[in-house]
């Protein structure tokens, strides 16, 4: 009975863990972009479903949740060209088994 309860608790926690993974990927990308000289107020990063990743003025810079979610970068403020600094690598979460 305890094992069944733990299994149910684990299954209920999976969506939360997957979202946390996307948040950590997003945080890593944000940190790298800021280290490359882009001010925090100069860009946005959004987690979007894979089928919504192609947004005008944005660029996919990472993915998570087994590639079902994309992290898109958009430059804000002056010179809204939407390009990611050259040294900002694409990130992804570790594959789940």
C-alpha positions in Angstrom: 0.0 0.0 0.0 2.8 2.4 0.8 4.5 1.6 -2.5 1.3 2.4 -4.4 1.1 5.7 -2.6 4.7 6.6 -3.4 4.1 5.6 -7.1 1.1 7.9 -7.3 3.0 10.8 -5.6 5.8 10.3 -8.0 3.5 10.4 -11.0 1.8 13.5 -9.8 5.1 15.2 -9.3 6.4 14.6 -12.8 4.8 17.6 -14.5 6.2 19.8 -11.7 9.7 18.3 -12.1 9.5 18.7 -15.9 8.6 22.4 -15.6 11.3 22.9 -13.1 13.7 21.4 -15.6 12.6 23.9 -18.2 13.0 26.8 -15.7 16.6 25.7 -15.0 17.4 25.5 -18.7 15.9 28.9 -19.2 17.9 30.3 -16.2 21.2 28.8 -17.6 20.5 30.4 -21.0 19.7 33.8 -19.4 22.9 33.7 -17.3 25.0 33.0 -20.4 23.3 35.8 -22.4 23.9 38.3 -19.6 27.5 37.2 -19.3 27.9 38.0 -23.0 27.0 41.7 -22.3 23.3 41.8 -23.0 21.5 43.6 -20.1 18.8 41.7 -18.3 16.3 44.3 -19.6 17.5 43.8 -23.2 15.9 40.5 -23.9 13.1 38.0 -22.9 13.2 34.3 -22.8 9.9 32.4 -23.0 9.1 28.7 -22.7 6.6 27.8 -25.4 5.1 24.6 -26.8 7.1 23.2 -29.7 4.4 24.2 -32.3 4.4 27.8 -31.1 8.2 28.3 -31.3 8.2 30.1 -34.6 7.3 33.6 -33.5 8.1 36.8 -35.4 11.3 38.4 -34.1 12.3 35.5 -31.9 14.9 32.7 -32.1 14.8 29.3 -30.5 17.8 29.0 -28.1 17.0 25.9 -26.2 14.6 23.1 -25.6 13.3 20.9 -22.7 10.7 18.3 -21.7 12.0 15.9 -24.3 11.9 18.6 -27.0 8.2 19.3 -26.5 8.9 22.8 -25.2 11.2 25.4 -26.7 12.9 28.4 -25.2 12.7 31.4 -27.4 14.8 34.5 -27.2 13.6 38.0 -28.2 15.6 41.2 -28.0 13.8 44.1 -26.5 14.4 47.8 -26.5 16.4 49.7 -29.2 17.7 47.7 -32.2 15.1 45.0 -31.8 16.9 42.7 -34.2 16.1 39.5 -32.3 19.5 37.9 -32.7 21.3 36.0 -29.9 24.9 36.9 -29.2 27.3 34.6 -31.1 28.7 33.0 -27.9 25.3 32.1 -26.4 25.0 28.4 -27.0 21.7 26.5 -27.3 20.9 24.5 -24.1 18.7 21.5 -23.4 17.8 19.4 -20.4 19.3 16.0 -19.9 17.3 13.2 -21.7 14.9 11.3 -19.4 14.9 7.6 -19.4 
